[in-house]
Amino acid sequence: METSSSIPKPAPLLQIAGVKKQYGSVPVLRGVDLNVRRGQVVTILGPSGSGKTTLLRCVNFLEVYDGGSVQIDGQEVGYRDVVQKKFRSERDLARIRAETGMVFQMFNLFPHLTAAENVMLGLTKVRGKSKGEARDLASHWLGRVGLGDKLDRLPSQLSGGQQQRVGIARAVAMGPKILLLDEITSALDPELVGEVLDVVLDLADEGMTMLVVTHEIAFAREVSSEIVFMADGVIDTQGPPEDLFEGARGSERFRAFLSRFETHHRRR
């Protein structure tokens, strides 16, 4: 009889191994290793310039990584031959990118398309859905993020928080295996932040796998199964939020980062 310890664990959904990236002679990622399992919410914290967003963009090959490997469900993302640096075709890359839903800092909605049309575009172009199917999915997901009555509004007719919720609906409607969230509240007025974070909390409760970059420390503490602290292009500290936030665990640099945030938060 097999014991639970002898049953092999499933491979992580996302495997990042030894990833390096530099711009010119400036290294931004210096060899990052990170695994994300199905259903996990892994949040990356760190000072500006630490490599957080660059790492996130390497996951769906919006940034070309110079060394190492990024695999989603066992498939290398950007290269068909990672040793010889042979890139995938654009069509092949689009297929793999469809497994990673990306929500950007600046919304990135098409201004001439309605909320529903923004959500429908990837469903028809990439997933091959009919317009009717795509409209039904758009209606469902816009309803889920509280915008069921805004389907035919243009982005200019929506608040920043509403636009960001359209961005989340657009990403999730594609049925991705993992959702990538890049500072999704940093362009919002403070009173709009909560409505966006509530949507993310609901998705986390439903088991959506997510890799999140944020400066919202309280939100990170609530939503995350794992916290990653980056500094100078490497992972400095990593662990469950209850270990890192409640005790004195983590590096001195991580503790200093938290204390600076808490000082800034008290002054606001």
VEXMIKE-649624 format. One record per atom (N, C-alpha, C, O): residue in one letter; x, y, z. Coordinates in steps of 0.02 Angstrom, whole numbers, padded with zeros to 5 digits, always signed. Layout:
BEGIN
aXYZ
...
***
This chain:
BEGIN
m+00043-00060+00000
m+00000+00000+00000
m+00044+00062+00000
m+00091+00068+00039
e+00027+00110-00045
e+00067+00171-00049
e+00047+00218+00006
e-00013+00228+00020
t+00096+00248+00037
t+00082+00301+00086
t+00078+00366+00048
t+00101+00372-00009
s+00048+00417+00081
s+00041+00482+00048
s+00109+00512+00030
s+00115+00548-00019
s+00160+00496+00071
s+00226+00524+00057
s+00260+00492-00003
s+00305+00521-00033
s+00237+00431-00022
s+00268+00397-00079
s+00234+00412-00145
s+00259+00395-00198
i+00175+00444-00142
i+00139+00463-00203
i+00172+00526-00231
i+00176+00576-00197
p+00195+00523-00294
p+00229+00582-00322
p+00182+00642-00327
p+00124+00636-00346
k+00209+00700-00309
k+00170+00761-00314
k+00165+00783-00387
k+00212+00773-00425
p+00109+00811-00407
p+00104+00835-00476
p+00154+00891-00489
p+00170+00930-00444
a+00178+00895-00550
a+00226+00947-00568
a+00193+01016-00561
a+00132+01022-00572
p+00231+01067-00542
p+00201+01134-00538
p+00172+01155-00606
p+00196+01134-00658
l+00120+01196-00603
l+00091+01221-00665
l+00140+01268-00700
l+00149+01265-00761
l+00172+01311-00661
l+00223+01357-00688
l+00290+01341-00657
l+00297+01338-00596
q+00340+01330-00700
q+00408+01316-00677
q+00456+01367-00708
q+00465+01368-00769
i+00485+01408-00666
i+00535+01457-00687
i+00602+01434-00659
i+00609+01426-00598
a+00650+01423-00702
a+00714+01395-00680
a+00772+01435-00709
a+00781+01438-00770
g+00811+01467-00666
g+00872+01501-00686
g+00862+01557-00736
g+00906+01568-00778
v+00806+01591-00732
v+00791+01642-00783
v+00834+01704-00774
v+00839+01733-00720
k+00865+01724-00830
k+00907+01784-00831
k+00883+01831-00886
k+00858+01810-00938
k+00890+01895-00872
k+00871+01946-00921
k+00913+02008-00908
k+00921+02030-00852
q+00941+02036-00962
q+00975+02099-00954
q+00958+02145-01012
q+00943+02123-01068
y+00962+02210-00998
y+00952+02261-01049
y+01020+02293-01062
y+01047+02329-01020
g+01048+02279-01121
g+01117+02301-01134
g+01164+02265-01087
g+01165+02204-01085
s+01201+02304-01049
s+01248+02274-01001
s+01219+02272-00930
s+01254+02253-00883
v+01155+02291-00923
v+01125+02296-00856
v+01084+02233-00842
v+01032+02223-00874
p+01104+02191-00794
p+01064+02132-00777
p+01002+02152-00736
p+01007+02190-00688
v+00945+02125-00756
v+00882+02139-00721
v+00859+02078-00682
v+00836+02083-00625
l+00866+02019-00713
l+00853+01956-00679
l+00917+01916-00679
l+00949+01907-00732
r+00937+01891-00621
r+01004+01862-00613
r+01002+01786-00601
r+01048+01759-00571
g+00949+01754-00622
g+00943+01682-00611
g+00888+01668-00561
g+00901+01654-00502
v+00826+01672-00584
v+00767+01666-00540
v+00737+01596-00546
v+00726+01572-00602
d+00725+01564-00489
d+00691+01499-00486
d+00626+01508-00447
d+00626+01533-00391
l+00570+01487-00477
l+00506+01495-00443
l+00456+01444-00473
l+00450+01438-00534
n+00422+01409-00429
n+00369+01363-00450
n+00301+01387-00424
n+00296+01412-00368
v+00249+01380-00465
v+00181+01396-00444
v+00138+01335-00458
v+00133+01312-00515
r+00107+01309-00406
r+00064+01250-00413
r-00008+01271-00430
r-00028+01328-00418
r-00045+01225-00458
r-00115+01238-00474
r-00154+01261-00412
r-00148+01231-00358
g-00192+01314-00420
g-00232+01340-00365
g-00196+01387-00318
g-00227+01416-00274
q-00130+01396-00327
q-00093+01442-00285
q-00101+01514-00308
q-00111+01527-00367
v-00096+01560-00261
v-00088+01631-00277
v-00020+01651-00249
v-00010+01655-00188
v+00027+01663-00294
v+00095+01683-00275
v+00103+01757-00289
v+00094+01779-00346
t+00119+01796-00238
t+00125+01868-00245
t+00198+01889-00239
t+00233+01869-00193
i+00219+01930-00287
i+00288+01955-00289
i+00288+02027-00263
i+00254+02070-00290
l+00327+02038-00211
l+00338+02105-00183
l+00410+02125-00195
l+00453+02084-00211
g+00423+02190-00187
g+00492+02212-00193
g+00495+02285-00213
g+00447+02313-00239
p+00553+02317-00202
p+00560+02388-00221
p+00560+02396-00297
p+00569+02347-00334
s+00550+02457-00320
s+00553+02471-00391
s+00622+02452-00418
s+00673+02464-00386
g+00622+02423-00478
g+00685+02403-00509
g+00711+02336-00487
g+00767+02317-00506
s+00672+02299-00448
s+00696+02234-00423
s+00686+02177-00473
s+00713+02123-00463
g+00648+02190-00528
g+00638+02139-00579
g+00570+02106-00578
g+00559+02058-00615
k+00524+02130-00537
k+00459+02098-00529
k+00420+02095-00595
k+00400+02041-00618
t+00409+02154-00625
t+00370+02156-00686
t+00405+02121-00743
t+00373+02088-00784
t+00470+02128-00747
t+00508+02093-00800
t+00498+02018-00794
t+00489+01985-00845
l+00501+01991-00734
l+00490+01919-00725
l+00420+01900-00748
l+00412+01849-00782
l+00371+01939-00729
l+00302+01924-00749
l+00295+01923-00825
l+00262+01880-00854
r+00327+01971-00858
r+00322+01976-00931
r+00362+01921-00966
r+00348+01905-01024
c+00411+01893-00932
c+00447+01836-00961
c+00403+01773-00962
c+00412+01729-01004
v+00356+01770-00915
v+00313+01710-00910
v+00272+01700-00973
v+00261+01644-00994
n+00248+01756-01004
n+00211+01747-01067
n+00251+01774-01127
n+00223+01786-01180
f+00316+01782-01117
f+00363+01799-01171
f+00349+01868-01202
f+00367+01880-01259
l+00319+01913-01164
l+00318+01982-01184
l+00388+02012-01177
l+00405+02060-01211
e+00428+01982-01134
e+00500+01996-01130
e+00536+01931-01146
e+00519+01878-01120
v+00586+01936-01189
v+00626+01877-01207
v+00677+01865-01152
v+00720+01907-01139
y+00674+01806-01120
y+00724+01791-01069
y+00788+01766-01103
y+00786+01727-01151
d+00845+01788-01076
d+00910+01774-01107
d+00937+01706-01086
d+00976+01676-01123
g+00918+01683-01029
g+00942+01619-01004
g+00891+01587-00959
g+00847+01621-00932
g+00897+01521-00950
g+00850+01485-00907
g+00790+01460-00945
g+00790+01458-01006
s+00738+01442-00907
s+00680+01409-00936
s+00616+01432-00901
s+00615+01443-00841
v+00563+01441-00941
v+00496+01455-00915
v+00449+01404-00947
v+00441+01403-01008
q+00418+01362-00906
q+00373+01311-00931
q+00304+01318-00899
q+00298+01328-00838
i+00252+01313-00940
i+00183+01311-00916
i+00155+01243-00934
i+00150+01225-00993
d+00136+01206-00883
d+00109+01139-00893
d+00156+01096-00935
d+00135+01057-00977
g+00221+01104-00921
g+00272+01062-00954
g+00295+01086-01022
g+00338+01054-01052
q+00268+01141-01046
q+00287+01168-01111
q+00330+01230-01103
q+00310+01277-01068
e+00388+01231-01136
e+00429+01292-01137
e+00390+01347-01172
e+00360+01335-01225
v+00391+01407-01143
v+00347+01460-01168
v+00373+01490-01234
v+00339+01487-01285
g+00433+01517-01232
g+00454+01558-01289
g+00496+01522-01341
g+00500+01545-01398
y+00528+01468-01322
y+00575+01435-01367
y+00551+01364-01383
y+00527+01329-01339
r+00560+01344-01446
r+00549+01273-01462
r+00613+01234-01449
r+00611+01173-01441
d+00670+01270-01446
d+00734+01240-01426
d+00769+01290-01381
d+00799+01338-01405
v+00765+01279-01315
v+00790+01329-01268
v+00866+01331-01268
v+00896+01383-01252
v+00899+01274-01284
v+00972+01272-01285
v+01000+01314-01343
v+01046+01354-01334
q+00971+01304-01402
q+00995+01339-01461
q+00959+01406-01473
q+00970+01440-01522
k+00914+01424-01425
k+00877+01487-01429
k+00838+01493-01494
k+00839+01546-01527
k+00803+01440-01513
k+00760+01442-01572
k+00690+01461-01550
k+00657+01424-01512
f+00666+01518-01574
f+00601+01544-01553
f+00544+01503-01582
f+00550+01472-01635
r+00489+01503-01546
r+00427+01475-01573
r+00400+01521-01628
r+00417+01580-01631
s+00360+01493-01672
s+00325+01534-01722
s+00274+01578-01686
s+00254+01563-01630
e+00254+01633-01718
e+00205+01678-01688
e+00139+01641-01673
e+00107+01654-01623
r+00120+01597-01719
r+00058+01559-01709
r+00064+01513-01648
r+00017+01508-01608
d+00121+01479-01642
d+00132+01434-01586
d+00135+01473-01520
d+00108+01452-01469
l+00169+01531-01523
l+00174+01573-01463
l+00106+01599-01442
l+00092+01602-01382
a+00064+01618-01490
a-00003+01642-01474
a-00044+01588-01439
a-00082+01602-01393
r-00035+01526-01461
r-00071+01470-01430
r-00051+01461-01357
r-00093+01451-01313
i+00015+01466-01343
i+00039+01457-01274
i+00022+01518-01232
i+00004+01512-01174
r+00027+01578-01262
r+00009+01639-01225
r-00064+01638-01202
r-00081+01666-01151
a-00106+01604-01242
a-00178+01601-01224
a-00189+01565-01158
a-00242+01571-01128
e-00139+01526-01136
e-00144+01491-01072
e-00127+01537-01013
e-00137+01519-00955
t-00102+01597-01027
t-00085+01645-00975
t-00126+01709-00985
t-00114+01746-01032
g-00174+01721-00941
g-00212+01782-00945
g-00173+01838-00911
g-00151+01831-00854
m-00164+01894-00947
m-00124+01949-00920
m-00169+02010-00909
m-00206+02030-00954
v-00165+02038-00849
v-00200+02100-00834
v-00147+02153-00820
v-00105+02144-00776
f-00149+02207-00858
f-00096+02257-00857
f-00112+02315-00810
f-00169+02325-00789
q-00060+02352-00794
q-00065+02411-00751
q-00110+02464-00783
q-00150+02496-00748
m-00104+02474-00849
m-00138+02530-00882
m-00198+02506-00924
m-00213+02537-00975
f-00230+02453-00904
f-00294+02429-00933
f-00285+02399-01003
f-00304+02342-01015
n-00254+02438-01049
n-00241+02414-01118
n-00305+02391-01154
n-00304+02341-01190
l-00360+02426-01143
l-00421+02412-01180
l-00419+02448-01248
l-00388+02501-01254
f-00452+02419-01298
f-00458+02453-01362
f-00511+02507-01356
f-00569+02492-01342
p-00493+02571-01366
p-00540+02626-01351
p-00601+02627-01396
p-00653+02654-01377
h-00596+02598-01457
h-00652+02601-01505
h-00699+02541-01497
h-00749+02537-01533
l-00683+02495-01451
l-00725+02436-01440
l-00761+02443-01374
l-00735+02471-01326
t-00823+02418-01371
t-00861+02418-01308
t-00829+02368-01259
t-00784+02330-01276
a-00854+02370-01198
a-00830+02323-01147
a-00838+02251-01172
a-00791+02211-01168
a-00897+02235-01198
a-00909+02167-01222
a-00863+02149-01280
a-00837+02094-01284
e-00854+02196-01326
e-00812+02184-01385
e-00739+02174-01365
e-00704+02134-01396
n-00716+02210-01314
n-00648+02200-01289
n-00639+02128-01263
n-00587+02097-01275
v-00689+02103-01228
v-00686+02035-01202
v-00692+01983-01258
v-00660+01931-01257
m-00734+01998-01307
m-00748+01951-01362
m-00689+01941-01409
m-00683+01889-01440
l-00646+01991-01416
l-00595+01991-01469
l-00551+01929-01466
l-00543+01895-01517
g-00522+01915-01409
g-00478+01857-01403
g-00516+01791-01410
g-00489+01742-01435
l-00579+01792-01388
l-00619+01731-01393
l-00632+01711-01465
l-00633+01652-01482
t-00643+01761-01509
t-00656+01746-01579
t-00590+01735-01617
t-00585+01690-01658
k-00540+01777-01604
k-00478+01775-01643
k-00432+01718-01623
k-00401+01686-01666
v-00428+01704-01557
v-00381+01653-01532
v-00415+01587-01516
v-00390+01534-01534
r-00472+01591-01482
r-00507+01530-01462
r-00555+01503-01515
r-00581+01447-01509
g-00567+01543-01568
g-00609+01518-01622
g-00683+01514-01606
g-00719+01476-01638
k-00706+01553-01558
k-00777+01552-01540
k-00817+01591-01591
k-00792+01638-01622
s-00880+01572-01599
s-00925+01612-01641
s-00941+01677-01604
s-00930+01682-01543
k-00966+01726-01641
k-00983+01790-01608
k-01036+01781-01554
k-01034+01813-01502
g-01083+01735-01567
g-01135+01722-01518
g-01107+01692-01454
g-01125+01713-01399
e-01063+01641-01462
e-01031+01611-01403
e-00990+01662-01365
e-00991+01665-01304
a-00952+01702-01403
a-00908+01751-01372
a-00948+01804-01334
a-00929+01825-01280
r-01004+01824-01363
r-01047+01874-01330
r-01075+01845-01265
r-01078+01880-01214
d-01096+01782-01267
d-01122+01750-01206
d-01069+01747-01151
d-01083+01761-01093
l-01008+01728-01170
l-00953+01725-01121
l-00936+01794-01095
l-00925+01803-01035
a-00935+01843-01139
a-00921+01912-01118
a-00974+01936-01068
a-00958+01966-01017
s-01036+01921-01084
s-01091+01942-01041
s-01084+01908-00972
s-01094+01940-00921
h-01067+01843-00973
h-01059+01806-00910
h-01004+01837-00867
h-01015+01851-00808
w-00945+01848-00897
w-00889+01870-00856
w-00894+01944-00837
w-00871+01963-00783
l-00922+01984-00880
l-00933+02054-00860
l-00985+02058-00804
l-00980+02101-00760
g-01033+02013-00806
g-01080+02009-00750
g-01046+01988-00686
g-01060+02015-00632
r-00999+01941-00691
r-00963+01917-00633
r-00921+01971-00600
r-00911+01970-00540
v-00895+02019-00640
v-00855+02073-00611
v-00896+02136-00597
v-00869+02190-00587
g-00963+02127-00598
g-01007+02182-00579
g-01022+02232-00634
g-01041+02289-00619
l-01012+02212-00697
l-01022+02259-00753
l-01074+02233-00802
l-01071+02248-00862
g-01121+02193-00778
g-01172+02165-00821
g-01215+02217-00857
g-01244+02203-00909
d-01218+02278-00829
d-01258+02332-00860
d-01215+02379-00902
d-01239+02432-00923
k-01151+02361-00913
k-01105+02406-00948
k-01076+02373-01011
k-01025+02395-01037
l-01108+02321-01037
l-01081+02282-01092
l-01066+02325-01154
l-01016+02314-01188
d-01109+02374-01167
d-01103+02412-01229
d-01074+02482-01219
d-01082+02526-01261
r-01041+02491-01162
r-01007+02555-01149
r-00936+02553-01176
r-00903+02501-01173
l-00914+02609-01203
l-00844+02616-01224
l-00800+02629-01162
l-00826+02653-01111
p-00735+02613-01166
p-00691+02626-01109
p-00695+02698-01083
p-00690+02710-01023
s-00703+02746-01129
s-00707+02817-01108
s-00768+02831-01066
s-00772+02883-01032
q-00817+02787-01067
q-00878+02796-01028
q-00876+02758-00962
q-00926+02756-00925
l-00817+02729-00946
l-00809+02690-00885
l-00757+02722-00840
l-00711+02755-00864
s-00764+02712-00775
s-00713+02735-00728
s-00651+02692-00735
s-00652+02639-00767
g-00596+02714-00705
g-00535+02674-00707
g-00544+02605-00676
g-00519+02555-00703
g-00580+02602-00620
g-00592+02538-00588
g-00634+02492-00631
g-00622+02432-00634
q-00684+02521-00665
q-00725+02481-00710
q-00685+02456-00770
q-00693+02399-00792
q-00641+02499-00797
q-00598+02478-00853
q-00553+02420-00832
q-00543+02373-00871
q-00526+02424-00772
q-00483+02370-00749
q-00522+02305-00739
q-00496+02251-00752
r-00584+02311-00717
r-00625+02251-00710
r-00642+02221-00778
r-00649+02160-00784
v-00649+02263-00830
v-00657+02237-00898
v-00594+02198-00918
v-00598+02144-00948
g-00535+02226-00900
g-00472+02192-00914
g-00468+02123-00881
g-00442+02076-00911
i-00492+02118-00819
i-00492+02054-00784
i-00541+02006-00819
i-00524+01947-00830
a-00601+02030-00835
a-00650+01988-00869
a-00622+01963-00936
a-00631+01904-00953
r-00588+02006-00973
r-00558+01987-01037
r-00507+01931-01028
r-00506+01884-01068
a-00466+01937-00977
a-00414+01886-00965
a-00445+01819-00943
a-00425+01767-00968
v-00493+01822-00897
v-00520+01760-00869
v-00566+01725-00919
v-00570+01663-00919
a-00600+01763-00962
a-00646+01733-01011
a-00610+01686-01058
a-00641+01641-01086
m-00545+01696-01068
m-00506+01654-01113
m-00493+01584-01083
m-00466+01541-01118
g-00511+01574-01020
g-00499+01510-00988
g-00426+01494-00979
g-00404+01438-00994
p-00386+01542-00954
p-00314+01529-00947
p-00299+01481-00890
p-00339+01471-00845
k-00240+01450-00894
k-00218+01406-00840
k-00191+01446-00782
k-00194+01424-00724
i-00164+01505-00797
i-00136+01548-00745
i-00151+01621-00763
i-00148+01639-00822
l-00166+01661-00713
l-00180+01732-00722
l-00120+01772-00696
l-00097+01762-00640
l-00096+01818-00738
l-00039+01861-00720
l-00066+01932-00708
l-00096+01961-00753
l-00054+01959-00649
l-00080+02025-00631
l-00022+02071-00616
l+00016+02060-00568
d-00014+02124-00656
d+00043+02168-00650
d+00022+02236-00623
d+00000+02280-00661
e+00030+02245-00557
e+00016+02310-00525
e-00052+02338-00548
e-00056+02395-00570
i-00104+02297-00543
i-00167+02314-00575
i-00205+02371-00541
i-00255+02395-00567
t-00181+02393-00482
t-00215+02449-00448
t-00173+02512-00447
t-00197+02564-00422
s-00112+02511-00473
s-00068+02568-00463
s-00089+02630-00504
s-00068+02685-00487
a-00130+02621-00557
a-00152+02678-00596
a-00221+02703-00574
a-00250+02747-00605
l-00247+02673-00520
l-00315+02690-00498
l-00315+02740-00442
l-00269+02743-00401
d-00368+02781-00440
d-00379+02823-00381
d-00392+02778-00321
d-00421+02724-00328
p-00370+02799-00261
p-00375+02755-00202
p-00445+02727-00189
p-00452+02671-00166
e-00497+02767-00203
e-00565+02744-00188
e-00588+02689-00236
e-00640+02658-00224
l-00552+02678-00291
l-00571+02627-00340
l-00533+02561-00330
l-00550+02511-00361
v-00482+02562-00288
v-00439+02503-00280
v-00478+02443-00253
v-00470+02387-00278
g-00520+02455-00203
g-00555+02401-00169
g-00599+02360-00216
g-00602+02299-00211
e-00634+02394-00263
e-00679+02358-00307
e-00642+02310-00353
e-00668+02258-00371
v-00581+02328-00371
v-00540+02284-00414
v-00512+02226-00373
v-00513+02168-00396
l-00486+02240-00314
l-00457+02187-00272
l-00510+02137-00249
l-00495+02078-00241
d-00571+02160-00240
d-00625+02113-00221
d-00637+02060-00275
d-00650+02002-00260
v-00631+02081-00339
v-00639+02034-00394
v-00584+01981-00392
v-00597+01922-00402
v-00523+02004-00378
v-00466+01957-00376
v-00475+01908-00317
v-00460+01849-00324
l-00498+01933-00260
l-00510+01889-00203
l-00562+01835-00219
l-00554+01778-00199
d-00614+01855-00255
d-00665+01806-00275
d-00635+01752-00320
d-00650+01693-00312
l-00592+01772-00368
l-00560+01723-00412
l-00514+01677-00373
l-00511+01617-00387
a-00479+01704-00324
a-00435+01663-00283
a-00476+01612-00243
a-00456+01554-00237
d-00533+01633-00217
d-00576+01587-00179
d-00601+01530-00223
d-00615+01475-00198
e-00606+01542-00288
e-00630+01491-00335
e-00574+01446-00361
e-00586+01402-00402
g-00512+01459-00338
g-00457+01415-00356
g-00417+01436-00417
g-00378+01396-00443
m-00426+01498-00441
m-00387+01521-00498
m-00313+01527-00479
m-00296+01556-00428
t-00270+01498-00520
t-00198+01504-00509
t-00175+01573-00532
t-00192+01595-00587
m-00138+01608-00489
m-00118+01676-00505
m-00046+01691-00484
m-00021+01666-00433
l-00014+01732-00525
l+00051+01760-00508
l+00041+01836-00509
l+00025+01865-00561
v+00051+01867-00451
v+00030+01937-00440
v+00090+01980-00422
v+00130+01961-00379
v+00096+02037-00455
v+00144+02089-00435
v+00103+02146-00407
v+00058+02172-00441
t+00117+02166-00345
t+00078+02220-00314
t+00118+02256-00260
t+00167+02229-00234
h+00096+02317-00245
h+00122+02354-00187
h+00070+02354-00130
h+00082+02384-00078
e+00014+02322-00141
e-00040+02321-00091
e-00024+02266-00040
e-00043+02208-00049
i+00011+02284+00013
i+00037+02235+00060
i-00021+02199+00097
i-00019+02138+00105
a-00071+02237+00119
a-00127+02206+00155
a-00164+02156+00110
a-00183+02102+00133
f-00172+02174+00047
f-00204+02130-00001
f-00162+02067-00011
f-00188+02012-00014
a-00096+02076-00018
a-00051+02019-00027
a-00056+01971+00031
a-00057+01910+00022
r-00060+01998+00090
r-00066+01957+00151
r-00130+01916+00150
r-00130+01858+00172
e-00184+01945+00125
e-00249+01912+00126
e-00257+01860+00071
e-00285+01806+00083
v-00232+01875+00011
v-00247+01834-00047
v-00196+01779-00060
v-00212+01729-00094
s-00135+01786-00035
s-00080+01744-00058
s-00073+01679-00020
s-00085+01675+00041
s-00054+01627-00057
s-00032+01565-00025
s+00044+01565-00016
s+00071+01528+00025
e+00077+01607-00055
e+00151+01612-00052
e+00170+01684-00067
e+00142+01716-00112
i+00218+01710-00029
i+00246+01777-00041
i+00318+01769-00066
i+00357+01731-00038
v+00334+01807-00118
v+00402+01809-00145
v+00426+01881-00141
v+00392+01926-00166
f+00483+01892-00110
f+00512+01959-00106
f+00574+01961-00150
f+00622+01923-00139
m+00573+02005-00201
m+00629+02012-00247
m+00670+02074-00232
m+00643+02126-00212
a+00734+02068-00242
a+00779+02125-00235
a+00839+02113-00280
a+00868+02059-00280
d+00858+02164-00318
d+00916+02160-00362
d+00914+02100-00409
d+00966+02069-00422
g+00855+02084-00435
g+00849+02034-00486
g+00851+01962-00463
g+00858+01917-00504
v+00846+01951-00398
v+00844+01883-00371
v+00788+01878-00319
v+00764+01929-00294
i+00769+01817-00303
i+00721+01806-00248
i+00760+01807-00183
i+00802+01765-00171
d+00745+01857-00142
d+00780+01867-00079
d+00748+01827-00022
d+00783+01797+00019
t+00682+01826-00021
t+00644+01793+00033
t+00581+01763+00004
t+00550+01792-00041
q+00562+01704+00029
q+00502+01671+00003
q+00470+01629+00059
q+00506+01597+00097
g+00404+01630+00062
g+00370+01589+00112
g+00297+01606+00118
g+00274+01653+00086
p+00260+01568+00158
p+00188+01582+00169
p+00181+01650+00204
p+00223+01669+00244
p+00126+01686+00189
p+00118+01752+00219
p+00117+01751+00295
p+00143+01797+00327
e+00088+01698+00324
e+00085+01696+00397
e+00154+01692+00428
e+00165+01716+00484
d+00201+01660+00393
d+00270+01656+00419
d+00306+01723+00411
d+00342+01745+00457
l+00297+01755+00353
l+00337+01815+00339
l+00309+01878+00371
l+00347+01922+00390
f+00243+01882+00378
f+00214+01943+00405
f+00205+01942+00480
f+00207+01994+00512
e+00194+01883+00508
e+00177+01880+00579
e+00238+01875+00624
e+00237+01898+00681
g+00291+01845+00598
g+00350+01837+00640
g+00408+01879+00616
g+00399+01927+00579
a+00466+01861+00638
a+00526+01898+00619
a+00564+01861+00564
a+00625+01870+00557
r+00529+01821+00525
r+00562+01783+00473
r+00576+01826+00412
r+00550+01881+00404
g+00620+01800+00369
g+00638+01838+00309
g+00702+01876+00321
g+00724+01885+00378
s+00732+01899+00267
s+00796+01934+00270
s+00788+02003+00303
s+00733+02029+00310
e+00845+02032+00321
e+00844+02100+00348
e+00816+02149+00296
e+00781+02196+00313
r+00833+02136+00233
r+00808+02181+00181
r+00732+02178+00175
r+00699+02229+00164
f+00704+02118+00181
f+00631+02111+00179
f+00599+02146+00239
f+00549+02181+00230
r+00627+02138+00298
r+00599+02171+00357
r+00602+02247+00349
r+00556+02283+00368
a+00658+02272+00320
a+00665+02344+00309
a+00613+02368+00258
a+00585+02423+00266
f+00601+02329+00207
f+00550+02345+00156
f+00482+02352+00189
f+00445+02400+00176
l+00464+02303+00231
l+00399+02306+00265
l+00394+02366+00312
l+00342+02398+00315
s+00447+02380+00348
s+00445+02436+00395
s+00438+02503+00358
s+00404+02548+00383
r+00470+02509+00300
r+00462+02571+00261
r+00390+02578+00237
r+00362+02633+00237
f+00360+02523+00216
f+00290+02525+00193
f+00245+02546+00251
f+00202+02588+00243
e+00255+02515+00309
e+00212+02530+00366
e+00219+02603+00388
e+00170+02635+00407
t+00280+02630+00385
t+00292+02700+00401
t+00255+02746+00352
t+00223+02794+00372
h+00261+02729+00287
h+00228+02768+00235
h+00152+02765+00244
h+00117+02815+00235
h+00126+02706+00261
h+00054+02696+00267
h+00027+02737+00326
h-00028+02764+00323
r+00066+02740+00380
r+00043+02779+00439
r+00039+02853+00423
r-00002+02889+00451
r+00084+02877+00377
r+00086+02949+00363
r+00030+02971+00317
r+00013+03030+00314
r+00000+02924+00280
r-00051+02941+00230
r-00117+02962+00264
r-00165+02978+00230
***
